[in-house]
């Protein structure tokens, strides 16, 4: 009996040494990272993608000895279901945890904006790997605890409008979600047009969460002279619009140039064959597809191993994975530079990191005291959905002259 028990214990120990998560390989007390995101939101893949990017980076960091001289990173996740009140309670709970150094947010800008006062009153570092509203970072807090490695609405609108013009659409209609995210994009469009007098917004239509019909608003924009529709929505609303437009005669199907909220959900599965009938493009900041760098191959291989995918084309919401991955590595660098889990020291260290070659780009440096944006407009491009659901970069064209 004793021999069998000893053999069983030895087998468990051998399994743990060989197969246990990498966090166990750094023997010190864990340093915690929080993730407050839209887990459980209908058809959403963004929160899971962000979690995957964090976990891939943590796996690498922990296998290399962890942070602060041997402490592993560990992740605490909370679901906010895109409800600001729930997010605020989650952040307060996470802030009370000893050695929890920062909170990553999810996709929904309105939720993050509502939580900003709480984050700053708790002196909690916000690491933003997705939400794009300008005022998440341009927030007038001093000191500013929000750091972003993601798209910014101003950049998105510049690229979306430039792309529409390159396709011959000087006159565009805006179809916008009636939230702070939609309003942020309207401001971005207006700023772009102020510097491009040849372009024109023919109309702006607003819709609400979970609206079920868009055709009337779409037709009003089309009949108002729009040559393309700029869409700011999530996948559920885009699905309905795409199916409605696909049902129209071909001559009435305007190109749709979309913000990237639609890539935070299962749009290809939701829209089905209708997506092939519509000229639909979406703004992005990164693609694993076509990136032949050693770092990209390493991350894709880790994603395959940890999450049972088979190649870059199967990674859902790829910008969430990539941006959370790089942001986690930057946070680890700041932890080591600060030499402690003191949030204020880490916040200061984030502003003073040196150059770092990440997955998406070389950061020279990622942040400064005056700039809490790790990416830039140069990282933004337009993409489309392939038949297998993969998001593939579109070739660039020059703007049409009129």
Protein Blocks (a to p, Z undefined) as FASTA:
>chain_A
ZZmmmmmmmmmmmmmmmmmcfklmpmbdcdddddddfehiahiaklmmmmmmmmmmmmmm
mmnnpaehiaacddddddeklpaklmmmmmmmmmmpghiabdcddfblmlmmmmmmmmmm
nopacddfkbmcfklmmnopacdfbdcddddfklmmmmmmmmmmmnopabccdddddbfk
lmmmmmmmmmmmmmmmkbccfbdcdddehiabfklmmmmmmmnopabdcddddfklmmmm
mmmmmmpcfklmccddddfklmmpcfklmnmmmlmmpccddddfbdfehpacfklmmmmm
mmmmmnopabjklpghkllmmmmmmmmmmmmmmmmmnopabfklmmmmmmmcccdddfkl
ccddfbdfklccfbdfklgccddddfkopacdddddddddZZ
